[in-house]
Amino acid sequence: MEPNWAAENLQTIRTLMERSAVYRRALAPIMLLAGSLGLVAGLTGYVIGWNTTLHFGLLWLVTAFAAVAGACYIARRQAFKDGEPFWSPPTRRVVLAVLPTWLSAAAMSLTIIFTNVVNGELVLTLIWILFYGFGLTAAGFFMPRGIKMFGGVFVAAATLFACFLPVLLAHFYVNTNILMAFFFGVLHLAYGGYLYVSEKRKQTA
C-alpha cells in the first residue's frame, strides 16, 4: 500500500468528520429548497393532469435538474462563506457516492419515458424513490448520520410499495404526482425543518 495514498485517505476521513457540522448546516436550506420544488411540481402535475408517462417524466426530470442546480449553488455559497474550496476532496467523495445510483436512475428514466411502458409513470416513481434512497444511503457514510436514515426511509417505502403494488392497483387509484409530492416535497420539507430548528437550538445553547 502506498503510504501517500493511505495518508491522503486518512486526511480525507478526518476532514469529513470535522466538516460534519458544516454539511449539516448546508443540508437544511438544500432540503427546504428541494422540498419546495417537489411540492410545487407535484401539485402542478396533479392540477394540470400531467399523468402520462411522457409529461410526468419530463416534469420531474426538470424538477430534479432544478433541485440539483439549486443544491450546488447553496453548497458553493456555503463553501465560500466558510473560506473553503467548493470542489474539495470530501465533496468529491460525497458526489462519487451518489453518482452511480442517480445516473442509473436517469438512464432508466429516459428509456421508460420515450418507450411504451405500461404504467410507466408508476415505474418511474418507484425507480426514483428507490434509487434516490440508495444514493442518500451511500452518501450517509461521508455525511451526518441523519441523511443515511432519511435515505433508508425512501428505500424501505419503495420496497414495501413494490411488494404491495398489485393490491394497491386493484383497490386504489394511485396518483403518481401526489406520491412524488409527498416523498420529494413533504418529507424533504419536514427533514429540512428539523435540521433548521435543531441547528438553531445548538447555536442558542
N, C-alpha and C positions, 0 to 999 in steps of 0.2 A: 504493500500500500504506500502510495506517495505521501510523505509527511506534509507537503504543502497542501495536498488535496484534503487531508484529514483536518489540518489546521483551519483551512478555509471553511469547511463544513461546520466545524465546531464554532467558529466565529459567527457563521450564519445562524445557527441554532441559538446561540447566546443573544444575538441581535433580535431574533424573533421573539424570544422571551421578554427582552427588555422593552420591545415595542408593542407588547400585547395591549397595554392601556391605550396607546396611540391608535391601534387598529380598532379598538372598541369604540373610541370617540368618533372615528370616521364612519363606523358602521351605522350609527344612529341616523344621521342625515341620509346615508345611502339607502337604508331600509325604508325610511319615510318617503323618499323620492320614488323608489321602486313600487312601494305600496300605493302611492297616489296615482302613478301611471297605470298600474294594474287595475285599480278600481275604476278609473275613468274609462280605460279600454274595455273592461268587461261590461260596464253599464252602457257604453256607446254601442257595442256589438249587440247587446240584448235589445236596446230600444230600436236600433235601425233594422235589426233582424238579420245580421250577418252570421248565418248559421251554416252556410255551405262550406265545404272544405277549403275552397279557394279563398273566399272572403275572410273566413275565420282565421285561416293560416297566415294570410298576408297581414291582417290586422295585428296579430300577436307577434309576428316577426318584427314588424315595425316598432311595436311597443318594446320588445326586448332590446332592439338596437338602441332606442332612445334611453332605456334604463341603463344599458352598459355605458353609453356615451356620458350620461349624467354621472354615473358612479366614477368613471375615470376623471371627470372634471373635479368632483368633490375630493377624491383621493389626491389628485395633483395639487389642489389648493391647500389641503391639509399638510401635505409633504413640504410645500414651500413655506407654509406658516411655521412649521417646526424646524425649518432650515435643513431639510433632508432632501436627497435626490429622489425623484419620483420613481425611476426605474432602478430601484435598489435590489440587492440580492434577495432579501426577504420577499419583496414584491414579485420578483421573478418566480420564486418558489410557489407562492400562492397562485399566480396565474397559470403556471405549468401544472398545478394540481387540478384545477378546474377545467383546463382547456380540453383534454381528451373527451370527457363526457359531454361537454357543451358543444363541441364541434361535431361529435357523433349525432347528437340530437338535432343539430342544424341540418346535417346532411340527410338524415332520415326524414326530417320535416319537409324539405324541399321535394324529396321523392314522393311523399304522400300527397302534398299539395297539388302537384302537377300530374298526378295519375288518378285513375278512377278507383278509389278505395272505398269500400262500404264502411259507413260510419267513420269517415276519415277524420272529421273534427274531434271525435271522441278518442280515436287512436292518438292523434296529436296531443290532446290534453294529457293522456296517460304518459306519453313519452316525455313531455315537458316537465310534468310534476316529478316523475321518477328520476330522470337524468339530472334535473336541477338539484334534486336532493342528493344524488351521488356526488355532484360537483361540490356542494357545500360540505358534505361529509369529508371529502378529500381535503378541502381547504381547512377544515377544522383541526387538522394535525399541525398547522402552522399559525393558527389564529386562536382567539379566545374559545373556550370550550362550548359556549352557548351556540355558536354558529354550527358546530357539529351536531348538537342536539336538534337545532332547528332544521337542518338538513335531514336528520333522521325522521322527523315528523312527515316530511314530504315522501320519503322512501316508503315508510310504513303505510301512509294513506294511499299512495298509488298502488302498492301491492294488494292491500285489502280491497280497494276499489276494483282492481282487475279480477280478483278471485270471485267477487260477488257481482260482476258485471252482467252476466246473463239474467240473474234475478232482478237486478235494478232495471234493466231494459224491458223486462217483461211486465213490470208492475209500475214503473215510474217514468216520467219524461225527464230526461237529463239535459238541461241547457248548459252547454259547454262554456258559454261566455260567463254565466253566473258562477260556474265551478272555478274557472280561471280567476274571476274577480275575487273569489274567496281566498284561494291559495296565494295568488300573486298580488292581491290587493289587501284584503283584511288582515291576513296573517303577517304580512310584512309591516303594515302599519302598527299592528299590535306589538311586534317584536321591536320595531324602531322606537315606539313609545316607551317600552320597557327599558331599552338601553338609554334613552334620553333621561328618563326620570331617575334611574339608578345612578347615572353619571352625575346628575345634579346633586344627589344625596351624598356622593363621595366628595364632591367639591365643597359642600357646606359642612361636612362632618369635621 
